[in-house]
Amino acid sequence: MNKTVTEEFNKGTALYVKGKKDEAIIYFKNFSKKYPGLPEPHIALGVIYFNDKNIKEAIKEFKIALELDPENPLVHNNLGNVYKAIGEKEKAIIEYKKSVKIDPNFSLGYVNLSSVYEEMGELKEAFSYLEKALVNTYGLPDKGLSLFFRLAIYYLLFNRLEESSKMLKRILKQTLFKTSTEIVNLRRKCNALLKTIKNLDKLSGEEKEKEIIKTLREFEFKYIVKAISKNRQFLRN
């Protein structure tokens, strides 16, 4: 889109941000008629419908956007999010994989693939995609901070304690002078996990397993807890 068209498009975004959802929908529908070759209004409509839990219309709009721009990784990712939300995990995986095939530096696609596999209890697969997401952390909403923390958890699971500690210290270093509530909570979790890792050296066998599961529960990693509760041998590999 050129500057003039972009400014026109942004008026619709402004309506939605102000809470004028219905007006934004009408605006983007008219915009799509005025510029039938552009995928952007359909992407915007897809996001609005998805946020409004109108799954049918969200899928419809994202598919129209893909007809206009089939090589757009963000649209494949968005469509994957819709499928994931309604429990169609295999379809979600297909879309997420398309997103990272189109753009191997699209970290959000790797993160979402990891999330789906984690929900399915396939932790090794989840871990693999999470590591791949490190390719471009600046493409993530929080510059990779939540990714680093999840990786620290997975390094803990796979008994790579030194790497887990390094990841946590990386977060603490990057957030040293930040004071938002989210950052303060994240730093608290990092310090707590570092303490847990230090204590693990003193434990063995079942005590170590219990401490890891306790930590995961505290941090609300319910799908990981569910997976390893079904297969306690996982922690011994």
PyMOL commands that set and color helices and strands:
alter all, ss='L'
color gray80, all
select helices_A, chain A and resi 3-17+21-34+40-51+55-68+73-85+89-102+107-119+123-139+145-157+161-174+181-200+205-218+222-230+232-236
alter helices_A, ss='H'
color red, helices_A
deselect
rebuild
show_as cartoon
